[in-house]
Amino acid sequence: MRVRDAKKAIYEGLRGLSWRRYMCAMWILGGELSALYAAEMSESEASLATATLAVVRDVAASGDSADLSERAAELAALWDRAITEGEKRASGGLHNVWTTFGGIAGEIAGVSPPFYAAGWVGGAVERRWRDPFRRWRDPDEEVTDDSPMAQTLDSFAQVVRGVARLADEDVDPAMVRTLLLGADG
């Protein structure tokens, strides 16, 4: 698997979704990122992630962000502070996770451009399986299909494709997650 191509497929797949499907996919992927980075997140960061995911789920379920925009703006500001305060200690992957959560809250609040958070998801997955402070990457790098990075990138791509194929916009994100990832995720 070529890493750059896999990340691009996730990003472009997310960008191709309607708002409601995008929120559904981001709720599922955000939960997966939280699990991948649980050991690196502080208790307050994990709590902030949970609060952000609750807002994302509500938007995905209703399709409307108007009632949640104020709460999302508060969460986006908290993520901005977490990013600023944690920048020196965080791995590149954890920084991408924080930016994903802050970005999705900002999108709901209307302070971040559409699909801003989508641009950080692939990097968070890729960096989870690397030396946490390594900066340079080979743009043509390939990883074996059985590597943890390839399996995680493939799983994220499957979620995006699965959400895109949903028959109805009016779905419960938790039910979609179970359908796509199974009961254990």
HELIX and SHEET records of a PDB file:
HELIX    1   1 VAL A    3  ARG A   15  1                                  13    
HELIX    2   2 TRP A   19  LEU A   36  1                                  18    
HELIX    3   3 GLU A   43  SER A   62  1                                  20    
HELIX    4   4 ALA A   66  LEU A   68  5                                   3    
HELIX    5   5 SER A   69  GLY A   86  1                                  18    
HELIX    6   6 GLY A   92  ALA A  109  1                                  18    
HELIX    7   7 ALA A  118  ARG A  128  1                                  11    
HELIX    8   8 PRO A  148  ALA A  164  1                                  17    
HELIX    9   9 PRO A  173  LEU A  181  1                                   9    
END                                                                             
